[in-house]
């Protein structure tokens, strides 16, 4: 009964390719996020969607494009992959956005992306 | 000064020890604080929220010091299974963007 799931778990690809990562949550949460965790283990938010609307868009190259077809899904598409994109990408969800008491986040298992 | 800072450790302690970590934050308007735990090659998992008056969950105690702008996590009677990286998260201060610290590594040995 996975709460937040991501596919694929591992992704190895060459520079210049385009790839997508999918995320789904069955918690009934309104808000979903994408995080990047680099080799130094620093976890940084990339995007957040609330009820399918983009609400957080941190300084991320426009090669990264999130898409939320409905509030249970948030996908990440990456164009023209670069070596520096190698990292673990985590999806997360939380109950709602503008209520800090409900800000507890639940993370997916991560997608380990390696660009060669 | 970084927004959220943690001592990366590792903190190496024997089973049964008490260990404490601090996490400092730079934005005095921050409103919400959390501790997460991350095992090697796994996702972060919420350990506990940090309330203004301090809160306890079993062997874990979290506290907030607004005057000095830090939160703390105390673990009593450490278990081998407590070995992990502990991440603090700070939210608020005009935005709801969560900022994670780099984490503090704890190793509990027999």
Backbone of each chain as ProteinMPNN parsed JSONL, in Angstrom:
{"seq_chain_A": "XXXXXXXXXXXXXXXXXXXXXXXXXXXXXXXXXXXXXXXXXXXXXXXXXXXXXXXXXXXXXXXXXXXXXXXXXXXXXXXXXXXXXXXXXXXXXXXXXXXXXXXXXXXXXXXXXXXX", "coords_chain_A": {"N_chain_A": [[0.835, -1.206, 0.0], [1.579, 1.447, -1.136], [2.331, 4.807, -0.333], [3.469, 7.129, -1.551], [4.642, 6.861, -4.693], [7.234, 6.276, -7.098], [8.413, 6.152, -10.451], [10.925, 5.598, -12.929], [12.869, 3.54, -10.614], [15.588, 3.483, -10.927], [17.608, 5.146, -13.298], [19.505, 5.229, -16.062], [21.228, 7.039, -18.408], [22.243, 8.694, -21.448], [24.082, 11.73, -22.031], [22.289, 14.482, -23.331], [19.969, 13.162, -23.915], [16.338, 12.878, -23.494], [14.254, 12.502, -20.699], [11.719, 11.1, -18.51], [10.268, 11.206, -15.243], [7.971, 9.621, -13.121], [5.426, 10.293, -10.698], [3.24, 9.327, -8.115], [0.672, 9.754, -5.714], [-1.274, 8.309, -3.129], [-2.517, 9.396, -0.98], [-4.392, 11.306, -0.837], [-3.565, 13.887, -0.738], [-3.164, 17.45, -1.275], [-0.94, 18.797, -2.206], [2.103, 18.545, -3.985], [5.587, 17.751, -4.547], [8.825, 18.2, -6.07], [12.1, 17.19, -5.391], [15.66, 17.562, -5.447], [18.434, 15.611, -4.709], [21.745, 15.933, -4.287], [25.131, 14.696, -4.844], [26.394, 15.385, -2.525], [24.499, 15.038, -0.689], [22.716, 17.06, -0.272], [19.503, 18.239, 0.009], [17.277, 19.689, -2.101], [14.559, 21.781, -2.87], [12.706, 21.74, -5.898], [10.311, 22.096, -7.415], [6.834, 22.809, -6.704], [3.459, 21.764, -6.602], [0.112, 22.691, -6.109], [-2.986, 21.366, -5.936], [-2.881, 20.908, -8.731], [-1.777, 23.261, -9.611], [1.084, 25.24, -10.27], [3.113, 26.284, -7.665], [5.526, 26.665, -6.419], [8.59, 27.402, -7.78], [11.662, 26.936, -7.987], [15.058, 28.059, -8.58], [15.618, 26.593, -11.303], [16.922, 25.004, -14.166], [15.329, 25.61, -17.344], [15.144, 23.293, -18.743], [13.992, 21.442, -17.21], [10.793, 20.308, -16.73], [7.892, 20.293, -14.982], [4.821, 18.43, -14.685], [1.434, 18.252, -13.888], [-1.093, 16.233, -14.103], [-3.312, 15.634, -12.571], [-4.289, 16.017, -9.107], [-3.136, 13.916, -7.816], [-0.939, 13.125, -9.149], [2.353, 13.896, -10.196], [4.591, 14.658, -12.56], [7.935, 14.644, -13.875], [9.726, 16.039, -16.405], [12.705, 15.906, -18.215], [14.739, 17.617, -20.358], [17.4, 17.306, -22.771], [19.587, 16.1, -21.21], [22.194, 16.596, -18.818], [25.532, 16.04, -17.485], [25.634, 17.045, -14.893], [23.1, 16.721, -13.988], [22.867, 14.35, -12.79], [21.749, 12.691, -9.992], [19.72, 12.041, -7.06], [16.299, 12.033, -7.36], [13.573, 13.086, -5.597], [10.156, 12.677, -5.051], [7.469, 14.194, -3.287], [4.686, 14.565, -1.016], [2.165, 16.591, 0.579], [-0.402, 17.457, 2.939], [-1.705, 19.998, 2.623], [-1.032, 23.319, 1.401], [-0.806, 26.146, 2.261], [-0.753, 26.026, 5.073], [0.891, 25.742, 7.724], [0.867, 23.906, 9.763], [0.034, 21.661, 8.601], [2.075, 20.738, 7.108], [3.598, 18.519, 6.938], [5.594, 16.319, 5.202], [5.533, 13.591, 2.897], [7.628, 11.301, 1.46], [8.527, 9.883, -1.709], [10.25, 6.869, -2.841], [12.423, 7.666, -4.313], [14.282, 8.434, -7.312], [17.045, 7.318, -8.879], [19.115, 8.973, -10.842], [21.438, 8.657, -13.382], [23.635, 10.199, -15.456], [25.497, 9.681, -18.284]], "CA_chain_A": [[0.0, 0.0, 0.0], [2.548, 2.525, -1.189], [1.699, 6.107, -0.222], [4.025, 7.931, -2.629], [5.448, 5.971, -5.518], [7.932, 6.904, -8.217], [9.003, 5.262, -11.439], [11.572, 4.368, -12.467], [13.711, 3.67, -9.421], [16.916, 3.79, -11.455], [17.569, 5.634, -14.676], [20.844, 5.503, -16.58], [21.018, 7.537, -19.748], [23.371, 9.457, -21.965], [23.925, 13.18, -22.183], [21.533, 14.938, -24.487], [18.669, 12.489, -24.005], [15.186, 13.403, -22.743], [13.681, 11.438, -19.868], [10.656, 11.489, -17.584], [10.076, 10.465, -13.992], [6.57, 9.754, -12.731], [5.143, 10.225, -9.272], [1.822, 9.22, -7.776], [0.407, 9.601, -4.27], [-2.642, 7.858, -2.849], [-2.837, 9.894, 0.357], [-5.425, 12.337, -0.911], [-2.948, 15.186, -0.472], [-3.35, 18.487, -2.283], [0.318, 19.412, -2.624], [3.183, 17.625, -4.342], [6.88, 18.428, -4.685], [10.021, 17.523, -6.562], [13.359, 17.575, -4.765], [16.883, 16.969, -5.987], [19.472, 15.393, -3.701], [22.983, 15.747, -5.034], [26.109, 13.746, -4.291], [26.738, 15.811, -1.169], [23.315, 14.731, 0.114], [21.937, 18.264, -0.013], [18.157, 18.071, -0.531], [16.81, 21.028, -2.466], [13.274, 21.76, -3.556], [12.711, 22.233, -7.269], [8.963, 22.553, -7.773], [5.706, 22.328, -5.929], [2.141, 21.973, -7.182], [-1.022, 22.588, -5.206], [-4.187, 21.177, -6.755], [-2.471, 20.983, -10.146], [-1.215, 24.573, -9.968], [2.467, 25.455, -9.864], [3.2, 27.295, -6.62], [6.941, 26.903, -6.121], [9.454, 27.115, -8.913], [12.961, 27.443, -7.584], [15.957, 28.32, -9.701], [15.867, 25.321, -11.962], [16.994, 25.229, -15.617], [14.045, 25.328, -17.982], [15.145, 21.931, -19.303], [13.15, 20.655, -16.31], [9.408, 20.769, -16.801], [6.946, 19.458, -14.234], [3.436, 18.408, -15.184], [0.521, 17.643, -12.919], [-2.376, 15.982, -14.784], [-4.319, 15.718, -11.52], [-3.568, 16.316, -7.863], [-2.476, 12.717, -7.313], [0.221, 12.828, -9.992], [3.266, 14.986, -10.571], [5.667, 14.079, -13.35], [9.062, 15.539, -14.157], [10.364, 15.758, -17.685], [14.0, 16.584, -18.311], [15.266, 17.655, -21.729], [18.836, 17.527, -22.997], [20.235, 15.79, -19.946], [23.606, 16.945, -18.641], [26.2, 15.26, -16.438], [25.3, 17.63, -13.59], [21.744, 16.334, -13.58], [22.964, 13.095, -12.025], [21.332, 12.931, -8.603], [18.502, 11.314, -6.712], [15.144, 12.922, -7.407], [12.503, 12.628, -4.716], [8.835, 13.268, -5.072], [6.88, 14.221, -1.951], [3.361, 15.195, -0.968], [1.708, 17.023, 1.9], [-1.857, 17.608, 2.957], [-2.08, 21.255, 1.988], [0.117, 24.2, 1.228], [-0.691, 27.338, 3.101], [-1.119, 25.724, 6.452], [2.166, 25.17, 8.145], [0.671, 22.762, 10.654], [-0.216, 20.478, 7.772], [3.139, 20.745, 6.118], [4.399, 17.303, 7.023], [5.744, 15.762, 3.862], [5.774, 12.167, 2.729], [8.494, 11.179, 0.3], [8.636, 8.66, -2.477], [11.517, 6.153, -2.637], [13.514, 8.299, -5.053], [14.743, 7.948, -8.612], [18.495, 7.579, -8.971], [19.422, 9.292, -12.237], [22.86, 8.729, -13.728], [23.836, 10.655, -16.826], [26.872, 9.33, -18.679]], "C_chain_A": [[0.865, 1.249, 0.0], [1.856, 3.88, -1.176], [2.145, 7.031, -1.36], [4.949, 7.02, -3.43], [6.061, 6.742, -6.679], [8.403, 5.826, -9.166], [9.768, 6.088, -12.463], [12.374, 4.598, -11.193], [15.147, 4.033, -9.822], [16.777, 4.197, -12.914], [18.994, 5.969, -15.087], [20.683, 5.896, -18.034], [22.21, 8.372, -20.187], [23.035, 10.938, -22.046], [23.13, 13.49, -23.442], [20.17, 14.281, -24.636], [17.601, 13.236, -23.216], [14.58, 12.25, -21.958], [12.589, 11.996, -18.965], [10.651, 10.601, -16.357], [8.62, 10.705, -13.57], [6.404, 9.597, -11.233], [3.645, 10.18, -9.046], [1.682, 9.101, -6.263], [-1.058, 9.215, -4.07], [-3.093, 8.284, -1.458], [-3.956, 10.926, 0.349], [-4.887, 13.732, -0.636], [-3.177, 16.156, -1.628], [-2.042, 18.958, -2.916], [1.385, 18.357, -2.886], [4.436, 18.406, -4.692], [7.869, 17.542, -5.448], [11.232, 18.108, -5.869], [14.503, 16.915, -5.518], [17.866, 16.808, -4.829], [20.767, 15.048, -4.417], [23.938, 14.81, -4.299], [26.557, 14.119, -2.887], [25.549, 15.684, -0.229], [22.462, 15.953, 0.423], [20.597, 18.148, -0.724], [17.574, 19.442, -0.826], [15.508, 20.943, -3.242], [13.416, 22.343, -4.957], [11.368, 22.877, -7.601], [7.959, 22.085, -6.73], [4.418, 22.684, -6.65], [1.102, 21.813, -6.087], [-2.281, 22.486, -6.046], [-3.924, 21.466, -8.231], [-1.902, 22.339, -10.567], [0.198, 24.724, -9.431], [2.541, 26.58, -8.841], [4.633, 27.591, -6.198], [7.737, 26.505, -7.347], [10.803, 27.737, -8.578], [13.862, 27.58, -8.802], [16.397, 27.005, -10.324], [15.956, 25.604, -13.455], [15.673, 24.883, -16.287], [14.051, 24.045, -18.797], [14.281, 21.002, -18.456], [11.729, 21.184, -16.404], [8.5, 19.799, -16.047], [5.58, 19.506, -14.903], [2.571, 17.675, -14.183], [-0.823, 17.433, -13.589], [-3.557, 16.004, -13.821], [-3.577, 15.797, -10.197], [-2.886, 15.096, -7.26], [-1.198, 12.384, -8.08], [1.036, 14.083, -10.262], [4.449, 14.348, -11.275], [6.741, 15.129, -13.606], [9.704, 15.116, -15.456], [11.654, 16.57, -17.772], [14.504, 16.474, -19.746], [16.779, 17.803, -21.717], [19.655, 17.305, -21.725], [21.724, 16.097, -19.962], [24.19, 16.122, -17.499], [25.783, 15.743, -15.04], [23.886, 17.317, -13.114], [21.742, 15.029, -12.795], [22.722, 13.377, -10.553], [20.212, 11.956, -8.294], [17.371, 12.331, -6.669], [14.028, 12.304, -6.568], [11.227, 13.41, -4.994], [8.299, 13.245, -3.641], [5.479, 14.813, -2.041], [3.072, 15.639, 0.464], [0.234, 17.393, 1.792], [-2.297, 18.89, 2.259], [-0.911, 22.21, 2.033], [0.173, 25.324, 2.25], [-1.234, 27.115, 4.495], [0.061, 25.013, 7.041], [1.992, 23.984, 9.085], [0.406, 21.49, 9.862], [0.904, 20.275, 6.771], [3.987, 19.49, 6.156], [4.414, 16.61, 5.673], [6.053, 14.282, 3.89], [6.498, 11.981, 1.404], [8.337, 9.845, -0.404], [10.018, 8.056, -2.298], [12.7, 6.74, -3.398], [13.784, 7.638, -6.397], [16.208, 8.337, -8.748], [18.844, 7.745, -10.442], [20.928, 9.404, -12.42], [22.965, 9.104, -15.198], [25.295, 10.407, -17.193], [27.292, 10.061, -19.952]], "O_chain_A": [[0.898, 2.008, 0.969], [0.898, 4.092, -1.92], [1.319, 7.634, -2.044], [5.919, 6.479, -2.898], [5.496, 7.718, -7.173], [8.75, 4.722, -8.746], [9.317, 7.171, -12.836], [12.533, 5.736, -10.751], [15.823, 4.795, -9.131], [15.949, 3.668, -13.655], [19.614, 6.877, -14.533], [20.069, 5.165, -18.812], [23.076, 8.71, -19.381], [21.872, 11.335, -22.118], [23.287, 12.84, -24.476], [19.315, 14.764, -25.379], [17.9, 14.1, -22.391], [14.412, 11.15, -22.486], [12.538, 13.195, -18.691], [10.98, 9.417, -16.416], [8.107, 11.821, -13.648], [7.147, 8.861, -10.583], [2.88, 10.895, -9.692], [2.479, 8.427, -5.61], [-1.952, 9.723, -4.746], [-3.932, 7.633, -0.835], [-4.412, 11.367, 1.404], [-5.649, 14.651, -0.337], [-3.356, 15.759, -2.78], [-2.041, 19.461, -4.039], [1.55, 17.409, -2.118], [4.366, 19.571, -5.085], [7.758, 16.316, -5.463], [11.391, 19.324, -5.763], [14.344, 15.863, -6.138], [18.101, 17.745, -4.065], [20.876, 14.008, -5.068], [23.595, 14.217, -3.276], [27.045, 13.269, -2.142], [25.591, 16.169, 0.902], [21.582, 15.896, 1.283], [20.561, 17.976, -1.943], [17.396, 20.259, 0.078], [15.371, 20.132, -4.158], [14.147, 23.31, -5.173], [11.297, 24.036, -8.008], [8.185, 21.127, -5.99], [4.294, 23.76, -7.235], [1.195, 20.918, -5.247], [-2.611, 23.412, -6.787], [-4.678, 22.192, -8.879], [-1.582, 22.545, -11.738], [0.477, 24.379, -8.283], [2.091, 27.695, -9.103], [4.913, 28.668, -5.672], [7.576, 25.409, -7.882], [11.049, 28.912, -8.853], [13.465, 27.253, -9.921], [17.393, 26.399, -9.93], [15.145, 26.37, -13.975], [14.974, 23.969, -15.85], [13.068, 23.737, -19.472], [13.884, 19.925, -18.901], [11.487, 22.37, -16.182], [8.359, 18.637, -16.428], [5.227, 20.469, -15.585], [2.934, 16.607, -13.692], [-1.628, 18.363, -13.643], [-4.673, 16.35, -14.208], [-2.354, 15.658, -10.169], [-2.135, 15.224, -6.293], [-0.462, 11.47, -7.706], [0.502, 15.162, -10.517], [5.215, 13.595, -10.674], [6.487, 16.333, -13.56], [10.168, 13.985, -15.599], [11.686, 17.757, -17.448], [14.672, 15.376, -20.277], [17.361, 18.35, -20.78], [20.327, 18.213, -21.236], [22.417, 15.894, -20.959], [23.465, 15.582, -16.663], [25.604, 14.939, -14.125], [23.524, 17.614, -11.976], [20.729, 14.652, -12.205], [23.406, 14.2, -9.945], [19.807, 11.156, -9.137], [17.482, 13.367, -6.014], [13.603, 11.171, -6.793], [11.235, 14.632, -5.147], [8.651, 12.354, -2.868], [5.132, 15.477, -3.019], [3.654, 15.131, 1.422], [-0.297, 17.609, 0.703], [-3.172, 18.857, 1.394], [0.106, 21.912, 2.659], [1.128, 25.417, 3.021], [-2.041, 27.883, 5.018], [0.212, 23.803, 6.874], [2.885, 23.143, 9.189], [0.535, 20.382, 10.382], [0.693, 19.7, 5.703], [5.003, 19.414, 5.464], [3.366, 16.352, 5.081], [6.739, 13.786, 4.783], [6.039, 12.444, 0.36], [8.053, 8.821, 0.216], [10.878, 8.669, -1.665], [13.846, 6.36, -3.16], [13.546, 6.445, -6.585], [16.563, 9.515, -8.734], [18.865, 6.773, -11.197], [21.602, 10.147, -11.707], [22.445, 8.408, -16.069], [26.208, 10.862, -16.505], [28.415, 9.883, -20.425]]}, "seq_chain_B": "XXXXXXXXXXXXXXXXXXXXXXXXXXXXXXXXXXXXXXXXXXXXXXXXXXXXXXXXXXXXXXXXXXXXXXXXXXXXXXXXXXXXXXXXXXXXXXXXXXXXXXXXXXXXXX", "coords_chain_B": {"N_chain_B": [[25.763, 33.656, 5.628], [24.38, 30.436, 5.881], [21.02, 29.37, 5.19], [19.873, 27.273, 6.711], [21.563, 25.435, 9.024], [23.519, 22.619, 9.886], [25.543, 20.528, 11.929], [27.532, 18.299, 10.266], [28.569, 15.973, 11.358], [30.263, 12.762, 11.509], [28.315, 11.765, 14.38], [29.405, 9.624, 16.699], [28.338, 7.192, 18.725], [27.952, 5.077, 21.643], [25.675, 2.319, 22.112], [22.808, 3.032, 24.052], [23.591, 5.52, 24.842], [23.046, 9.072, 25.306], [22.276, 11.504, 22.952], [22.581, 14.635, 21.275], [21.46, 16.897, 18.781], [21.871, 19.99, 17.075], [20.246, 22.554, 15.138], [20.58, 25.364, 13.273], [18.906, 28.314, 12.188], [18.453, 30.988, 9.832], [16.439, 32.804, 9.238], [14.452, 34.807, 11.043], [11.738, 34.946, 10.985], [10.749, 32.473, 10.522], [8.431, 29.746, 10.687], [7.597, 27.068, 10.963], [8.85, 23.898, 11.953], [10.734, 20.94, 11.567], [11.89, 17.574, 12.151], [13.497, 15.197, 10.208], [14.273, 11.842, 9.283], [16.807, 10.123, 7.555], [17.69, 7.193, 6.088], [20.505, 5.372, 4.751], [20.595, 5.636, 1.28], [17.865, 5.785, 1.092], [14.528, 7.259, 1.265], [13.785, 10.453, 2.834], [12.175, 10.461, 6.003], [9.5, 11.582, 7.984], [10.228, 12.431, 11.248], [9.546, 13.928, 13.549], [7.47, 16.768, 14.327], [8.316, 20.077, 15.409], [7.39, 21.79, 18.175], [6.529, 24.952, 19.652], [6.581, 24.826, 22.43], [8.137, 22.724, 22.887], [8.452, 19.188, 22.448], [7.84, 15.691, 22.911], [8.533, 12.362, 21.928], [8.437, 9.312, 22.783], [11.651, 8.151, 23.008], [12.664, 10.408, 21.926], [13.185, 13.893, 21.892], [12.193, 17.075, 20.981], [13.113, 20.479, 20.594], [12.554, 24.011, 20.487], [14.255, 27.014, 20.116], [13.588, 30.13, 19.902], [14.731, 32.597, 20.376], [17.469, 32.253, 20.081], [17.439, 31.132, 17.667], [17.426, 28.308, 16.915], [16.813, 24.79, 16.536], [16.504, 21.72, 18.314], [17.346, 18.242, 18.7], [16.984, 15.567, 20.779], [18.132, 12.428, 21.601], [17.48, 9.753, 23.56], [18.857, 6.863, 25.271], [20.134, 5.48, 23.046], [19.702, 3.413, 20.172], [20.939, 0.77, 18.035], [19.53, 0.877, 15.703], [18.957, 3.525, 15.435], [20.874, 4.687, 13.94], [21.506, 6.824, 11.352], [20.886, 9.563, 9.071], [20.015, 12.73, 10.226], [17.779, 15.155, 9.406], [17.053, 18.574, 9.509], [14.24, 20.69, 9.002], [13.06, 23.774, 7.909], [10.472, 26.09, 7.704], [8.708, 28.841, 6.301], [8.449, 32.315, 7.177], [7.493, 34.23, 5.419], [7.342, 32.785, 3.116], [6.286, 29.577, 1.976], [8.211, 27.782, 1.448], [10.011, 24.905, 1.928], [13.042, 24.512, 3.646], [15.795, 22.507, 3.769], [18.222, 21.274, 6.067], [21.655, 20.151, 5.734], [21.92, 17.829, 7.08], [22.685, 15.657, 9.857], [24.874, 13.149, 10.634], [24.406, 10.151, 12.365], [25.937, 7.571, 14.122], [25.418, 4.681, 15.763], [27.027, 2.482, 17.842], [27.758, -0.91, 18.923]], "CA_chain_B": [[25.293, 32.592, 6.526], [23.42, 29.569, 5.209], [19.683, 29.481, 5.773], [19.691, 26.238, 7.729], [22.866, 24.801, 9.193], [23.653, 21.49, 10.796], [26.851, 19.89, 12.017], [27.355, 17.05, 9.508], [29.025, 14.817, 12.125], [29.301, 11.917, 12.21], [28.304, 11.563, 15.813], [29.641, 8.203, 16.909], [28.007, 6.985, 20.134], [27.631, 3.678, 21.984], [24.278, 2.012, 22.463], [22.424, 3.471, 25.385], [24.013, 6.903, 25.094], [22.154, 10.179, 24.949], [22.959, 12.357, 21.978], [21.76, 15.787, 20.888], [21.883, 17.65, 17.599], [21.243, 21.297, 16.901], [20.072, 23.045, 13.779], [20.352, 26.807, 13.354], [18.254, 28.896, 11.01], [18.797, 32.408, 9.729], [15.265, 33.662, 9.082], [13.77, 34.904, 12.337], [10.281, 34.843, 10.79], [10.39, 31.075, 10.245], [7.243, 29.401, 11.474], [7.403, 25.636, 11.2], [10.127, 23.205, 12.084], [10.555, 19.492, 11.584], [13.046, 16.696, 12.045], [13.32, 14.022, 9.368], [15.352, 10.868, 9.354], [17.063, 9.508, 6.252], [18.618, 6.067, 6.079], [21.36, 5.356, 3.562], [19.973, 5.273, 0.013], [16.406, 5.742, 1.256], [13.908, 8.567, 1.288], [13.599, 11.056, 4.159], [10.898, 10.151, 6.652], [9.215, 12.507, 9.068], [10.449, 11.916, 12.598], [8.634, 14.669, 14.418], [7.358, 18.214, 14.215], [8.879, 20.762, 16.581], [6.445, 22.783, 18.636], [7.142, 26.054, 20.416], [6.757, 24.478, 23.836], [8.926, 21.5, 22.952], [7.629, 17.995, 22.419], [8.551, 14.443, 23.148], [7.915, 11.174, 21.35], [9.261, 8.2, 23.244], [13.04, 8.503, 23.361], [13.036, 11.595, 21.16], [12.663, 15.17, 22.37], [12.532, 18.195, 20.098], [12.891, 21.779, 21.228], [12.736, 25.196, 19.65], [14.731, 28.203, 20.814], [13.388, 31.212, 18.921], [15.642, 33.717, 20.668], [18.779, 31.94, 19.502], [17.163, 30.615, 16.32], [17.842, 26.948, 16.623], [16.014, 23.681, 17.047], [17.363, 20.634, 18.776], [16.785, 16.898, 18.788], [17.67, 14.771, 21.792], [17.799, 11.006, 21.544], [17.913, 9.05, 24.786], [18.972, 5.413, 25.17], [20.333, 5.222, 21.611], [19.667, 2.042, 19.66], [21.669, 0.593, 16.781], [18.626, 1.249, 14.614], [18.882, 4.984, 15.319], [21.923, 5.117, 13.008], [20.874, 7.434, 10.183], [21.136, 11.006, 8.964], [18.879, 13.487, 10.744], [17.641, 16.4, 8.655], [16.077, 19.525, 10.027], [13.531, 21.421, 7.954], [12.519, 25.038, 8.395], [9.5, 26.627, 6.743], [8.007, 30.06, 6.683], [9.148, 33.584, 7.029], [7.053, 34.911, 4.211], [7.057, 31.821, 2.061], [6.092, 28.219, 2.498], [9.218, 26.936, 0.83], [10.774, 24.188, 2.952], [14.498, 24.501, 3.498], [16.398, 21.396, 4.496], [19.633, 21.31, 6.404], [22.411, 19.084, 5.07], [21.81, 16.598, 7.848], [23.704, 15.234, 10.824], [24.996, 11.686, 10.601], [24.55, 9.478, 13.667], [26.31, 6.158, 14.087], [25.339, 4.063, 17.091], [27.769, 1.219, 17.772], [27.514, -1.8, 20.08]], "C_chain_B": [[24.238, 31.757, 5.804], [22.091, 29.637, 5.934], [19.461, 28.51, 6.916], [21.009, 25.476, 7.835], [22.828, 23.691, 10.221], [25.107, 21.026, 10.796], [26.731, 18.541, 11.312], [27.753, 15.791, 10.277], [30.134, 14.085, 11.365], [29.456, 11.962, 13.734], [28.364, 10.054, 16.023], [29.412, 7.912, 18.384], [27.737, 5.516, 20.401], [26.14, 3.528, 22.257], [23.996, 2.486, 23.876], [22.79, 4.908, 25.689], [22.887, 7.88, 24.78], [22.925, 11.107, 24.025], [22.017, 13.484, 21.559], [22.354, 16.47, 19.667], [21.188, 18.995, 17.619], [21.144, 21.63, 15.429], [19.767, 24.531, 13.888], [19.723, 27.306, 12.071], [18.433, 30.406, 11.023], [17.585, 33.33, 9.685], [14.435, 33.69, 10.365], [12.256, 34.789, 12.212], [9.84, 33.417, 10.483], [9.322, 30.602, 11.21], [7.125, 27.932, 11.838], [8.729, 24.914, 11.105], [9.877, 21.71, 12.216], [11.906, 18.807, 11.653], [12.646, 15.501, 11.179], [14.514, 13.105, 9.588], [15.534, 10.285, 7.957], [18.103, 8.408, 6.42], [19.361, 6.059, 4.755], [20.576, 4.85, 2.342], [18.441, 5.1, 0.122], [15.853, 7.166, 1.244], [13.855, 9.137, 2.701], [12.221, 10.676, 4.704], [10.716, 11.079, 7.842], [9.417, 11.816, 10.413], [9.495, 12.612, 13.562], [8.613, 16.152, 14.047], [7.973, 18.815, 15.482], [7.934, 21.879, 16.973], [7.133, 23.792, 19.549], [7.454, 25.656, 21.847], [7.643, 23.245, 24.0], [8.0, 20.296, 22.959], [8.486, 16.741, 22.461], [7.791, 13.302, 22.482], [8.8, 10.0, 21.71], [10.64, 8.678, 23.665], [13.503, 9.81, 22.718], [12.373, 12.844, 21.737], [13.136, 16.26, 21.431], [12.239, 19.496, 20.816], [13.194, 22.884, 20.243], [13.2, 26.344, 20.53], [14.678, 29.363, 19.824], [14.387, 32.349, 19.143], [17.0, 33.49, 20.008], [18.67, 31.3, 18.126], [17.803, 29.255, 16.074], [16.789, 25.971, 17.135], [16.974, 22.566, 17.439], [16.589, 19.325, 18.778], [17.639, 16.114, 19.766], [17.191, 13.336, 21.663], [18.367, 10.345, 22.79], [18.002, 7.557, 24.498], [19.11, 4.975, 23.711], [20.34, 3.734, 21.292], [20.493, 1.976, 18.38], [20.834, 1.094, 15.61], [18.435, 2.765, 14.481], [19.933, 5.518, 14.353], [21.277, 5.579, 11.705], [21.382, 8.867, 10.08], [19.87, 11.733, 9.384], [18.872, 14.87, 10.092], [16.672, 17.327, 9.362], [15.486, 20.303, 8.849], [12.896, 22.65, 8.579], [11.627, 25.613, 7.301], [8.967, 27.96, 7.242], [8.85, 31.292, 6.523], [8.78, 34.251, 5.739], [6.807, 33.981, 3.05], [6.841, 30.474, 2.714], [7.067, 27.257, 1.852], [10.014, 26.237, 1.917], [12.259, 24.215, 2.643], [15.074, 23.415, 4.396], [17.832, 21.744, 4.88], [20.324, 20.151, 5.693], [22.376, 17.777, 5.834], [22.986, 16.362, 8.775], [23.711, 13.711, 10.843], [25.215, 11.14, 12.012], [24.897, 8.017, 13.436], [26.279, 5.649, 15.523], [26.019, 2.706, 16.998], [27.549, 0.397, 19.043], [28.475, -1.511, 21.23]], "O_chain_B": [[23.318, 32.298, 5.191], [22.031, 29.923, 7.13], [18.926, 28.878, 7.962], [21.504, 24.938, 6.845], [22.197, 23.803, 11.272], [25.804, 21.123, 9.786], [25.911, 17.715, 11.714], [27.347, 14.684, 9.922], [30.886, 14.73, 10.634], [30.541, 12.162, 14.279], [27.487, 9.312, 15.58], [30.207, 8.339, 19.222], [27.337, 4.783, 19.497], [25.449, 4.49, 22.589], [24.829, 2.358, 24.774], [22.344, 5.46, 26.695], [21.922, 7.555, 24.089], [24.078, 11.45, 24.286], [20.802, 13.298, 21.497], [23.57, 16.606, 19.532], [20.068, 19.128, 18.112], [21.853, 21.073, 14.591], [18.791, 24.915, 14.533], [19.983, 26.774, 10.993], [18.549, 31.023, 12.081], [17.681, 34.501, 10.05], [13.795, 32.701, 10.719], [11.564, 34.563, 13.205], [8.662, 33.185, 10.21], [9.296, 30.987, 12.379], [6.61, 27.592, 12.903], [9.601, 25.256, 10.307], [8.94, 21.274, 12.885], [12.929, 19.373, 11.27], [11.603, 14.882, 11.389], [15.591, 13.523, 10.01], [14.563, 9.99, 7.261], [19.236, 8.655, 6.834], [18.92, 6.652, 3.77], [19.975, 3.776, 2.377], [17.824, 4.369, -0.653], [16.603, 8.141, 1.217], [13.877, 8.378, 3.67], [11.242, 10.585, 3.963], [11.649, 11.331, 8.604], [8.849, 10.756, 10.675], [8.74, 11.968, 14.29], [9.586, 16.706, 13.534], [8.125, 18.133, 16.495], [7.701, 22.807, 16.198], [8.18, 23.514, 20.135], [8.458, 26.085, 22.416], [7.87, 22.78, 25.117], [6.869, 20.39, 23.436], [9.664, 16.736, 22.104], [6.56, 13.282, 22.475], [9.79, 9.721, 21.033], [10.776, 9.506, 24.566], [14.626, 10.256, 22.956], [11.178, 12.858, 22.029], [14.323, 16.36, 21.12], [11.257, 19.613, 21.549], [13.973, 22.722, 19.304], [12.602, 26.614, 21.572], [15.59, 29.557, 19.019], [14.831, 32.984, 18.186], [17.598, 34.411, 19.451], [19.676, 30.969, 17.499], [18.606, 29.077, 15.158], [15.997, 26.276, 18.026], [18.102, 22.489, 16.951], [15.36, 19.301, 18.848], [18.855, 16.007, 19.608], [15.99, 13.068, 21.62], [19.572, 10.375, 23.037], [17.324, 7.041, 23.61], [18.3, 4.197, 23.208], [20.897, 2.917, 22.025], [20.72, 2.991, 17.722], [21.359, 1.662, 14.651], [17.82, 3.231, 13.522], [19.885, 6.691, 13.984], [20.585, 4.809, 11.039], [22.193, 9.32, 10.888], [18.775, 11.385, 8.942], [19.824, 15.641, 10.212], [15.589, 16.906, 9.769], [16.152, 20.536, 7.841], [12.275, 22.576, 9.639], [11.988, 25.619, 6.124], [8.799, 28.174, 8.442], [9.853, 31.291, 5.808], [9.64, 34.781, 5.036], [6.13, 34.352, 2.091], [7.183, 30.272, 3.879], [6.788, 26.065, 1.723], [10.633, 26.901, 2.748], [12.675, 23.968, 1.51], [14.869, 23.408, 5.609], [18.554, 22.407, 4.136], [19.668, 19.28, 5.122], [22.756, 16.732, 5.304], [24.11, 16.795, 8.523], [22.678, 13.073, 11.044], [26.086, 11.603, 12.749], [24.243, 7.32, 12.661], [27.019, 6.127, 16.383], [25.64, 1.873, 16.176], [27.203, 0.934, 20.095], [28.407, -2.165, 22.271]]}, "name": "protein", "num_of_chains": 2, "seq": "XXXXXXXXXXXXXXXXXXXXXXXXXXXXXXXXXXXXXXXXXXXXXXXXXXXXXXXXXXXXXXXXXXXXXXXXXXXXXXXXXXXXXXXXXXXXXXXXXXXXXXXXXXXXXXXXXXXXXXXXXXXXXXXXXXXXXXXXXXXXXXXXXXXXXXXXXXXXXXXXXXXXXXXXXXXXXXXXXXXXXXXXXXXXXXXXXXXXXXXXXXXXXXXXXXXXXXXXXXXXXXXXXX"}
